[in-house]
Amino acid sequence: MFHVTTQSAASKIAQEGFCVKLVKNLAFGRGVNLYRKIDSVHEHLGRYDDRREIVLLVCQVLVGLAHENSSNLDEIVYRNGAGFSKPRYYRPRKGFDSMHSDDEEKSIWVIPSKNRVYPSYLVTYLWPER
């Protein structure tokens, strides 16, 4: 799976692992947000992000038992100056280890434990001019 980040954050993650407490994007719940397919990364960046340098961590993930989580696009929550849609669940329900988006492809995954996400490769490239 793929995690979009910055160069400085990628270096810190490589040294110390993910820090779930620093997660800013809560659209699908609290935890490490990952994309299942590279197409989903590009779709997200095309809509919500204007950065040119793309930094991806390719991760091995232990998803365990997962359930769907939806994001309410009608209810925008603001925290630290950033707006995001409120998820149905912030953490996995009892007996579950992770959550995924409610789309057909399960394109976005949220893993609440840093011990279940292992960065394997760092990939950096330039996004074409938009």
ChimeraX attribute file (.defattr): number of C-alpha atoms within 10 A of each C-alpha:
attribute: neighborCount
match mode: 1-to-1
recipient: residues
	/A:1	20
	/A:2	25
	/A:3	22
	/A:4	19
	/A:5	13
	/A:6	16
	/A:7	17
	/A:8	9
	/A:9	13
	/A:10	21
	/A:11	12
	/A:12	13
	/A:13	16
	/A:14	15
	/A:15	9
	/A:16	9
	/A:17	15
	/A:18	22
	/A:19	15
	/A:20	15
	/A:21	11
	/A:22	10
	/A:23	14
	/A:24	15
	/A:25	16
	/A:26	21
	/A:27	24
	/A:28	27
	/A:29	28
	/A:30	23
	/A:31	26
	/A:32	24
	/A:33	24
	/A:34	23
	/A:35	23
	/A:36	16
	/A:37	14
	/A:38	15
	/A:39	11
	/A:40	17
	/A:41	19
	/A:42	14
	/A:43	11
	/A:44	13
	/A:45	16
	/A:46	13
	/A:47	8
	/A:48	8
	/A:49	10
	/A:50	11
	/A:51	13
	/A:52	13
	/A:53	13
	/A:54	17
	/A:55	21
	/A:56	22
	/A:57	23
	/A:58	20
	/A:59	18
	/A:60	14
	/A:61	17
	/A:62	14
	/A:63	18
	/A:64	11
	/A:65	11
	/A:66	17
	/A:67	15
	/A:68	17
	/A:69	26
	/A:70	18
	/A:71	19
	/A:72	15
	/A:73	12
	/A:74	8
	/A:75	12
	/A:76	15
	/A:77	16
	/A:78	11
	/A:79	11
	/A:80	6
	/A:81	6
	/A:82	10
	/A:83	14
	/A:84	18
	/A:85	19
	/A:86	20
	/A:87	21
	/A:88	14
	/A:89	17
	/A:90	17
	/A:91	19
	/A:92	22
	/A:93	14
	/A:94	6
	/A:95	9
	/A:96	13
	/A:97	19
	/A:98	25
	/A:99	30
	/A:100	25
	/A:101	21
	/A:102	16
	/A:103	11
	/A:104	6
	/A:105	11
	/A:106	16
	/A:107	18
	/A:108	21
	/A:109	28
	/A:110	26
	/A:111	26
	/A:112	24
	/A:113	17
	/A:114	15
	/A:115	12
	/A:116	17
	/A:117	21
	/A:118	18
	/A:119	19
	/A:120	10
	/A:121	13
	/A:122	16
	/A:123	13
	/A:124	13
	/A:125	10
	/A:126	10
	/A:127	14
	/A:128	7
	/A:129	7
	/A:130	6
